[in-house]
Amino acid sequence: MRDNFRPNLRLTTNILLVIGTFLIAFKIDSLNHHTRIYQQRKNDCARAYALNLTEFDEGFLKKYKLEKTRRSVDEVISYFCNYYLQ
C-alpha cells in the first residue's frame, strides 16, 4: 500500500489557501462598503450644514429614518451629524 499522506496534505493545503484568499477578498469588499456608507452620510451632513438645514429637513429625516420627537428638525439633524462631522 502506497503512502498518500503528503499528496493529500498538499491538496488540502492548496484548497484551504484558495478558500482563505476568497474570504479575505470578501472581507475587504465589505469594509469598502461600510466606508462608502460613512462617506455618504458625512457628505450629506456637510451639505445640510452648508444649506443651513433648510432644504434637507424632510428628505434628510426620511432618508436616515430619524424621528422628530420633542426637538426641532434642526436639533435632530445636528445631533445625528455630530458624529460624522467631528
N, C-alpha and C positions, 0 to 999 in steps of 0.2 A: 504494500500500500504506500502510495506517494504522500509526502508531506505537503499539504496545500495551505499551510498556515501563513507563510509570507505573502503569497499572491492574494489570498483573501484579505489579509491585513492591509495591503497596498490598495486594493479595490475599495475597501471600507473607508480608508483614509481619504481617497480621492472623492468619494461620494460625500463624505462629511465636509470636505473643503468646498465643494460646489454648493451644498446647502448653506453653509456658513456665509459664503460670498453673497448669495441671494438675500439672506437675512440682513446682512449689513447694508446692502443696497436699498432694501425696503425701509430700513430704519432711517437712512439718510434722506430718503424721499419724504417720509412722514415729518421729519424735522423741518424740511424745506416748506412743507405745507403749513406748519404752525408759524413759521417765520412770516409767510405771506399774509396770514390772517392778522398777526400782530401789526405788521406794517400797514395793512389796510385800515385797521382801527386807528392807528396813530395818525395816518393821513386824514381820515375823516374827522378826528378830534381837532387837528390843526386847522382844517378848513372851517369847522364850526366856530372855532375861536376867532378866526380871521374875519368871518362874516358876522361877528357879534351875536352868534346863536339865533339869528332871526329867521333865516331861510331853512335852517335844519331842524326846526322844532319837531314837527310831527313825523317827518320822514326818518329822522335820526332815532326817535323813540321807537318807531315801528321796526326799523332795521335791526336794532340791537335788543329789542324786546324789553325796553325799560318802561317802568310804570311811574307815573307821577302821582304820588300819594298825597301828602300834605305839603310837599315842596313845589316850588315853581319849576317850570321846564328848564330854566337856566341853571338852577341848582342841581337838578338831576343830571343834566349833561356834564356840568363841571365836575360833579362827584365821580361820574363814570370816566371822564377823560383825565382825571388827576393822575391815575396810574400810568397812562400811556404817554403823557407829556412831561414826565419827570426828567 
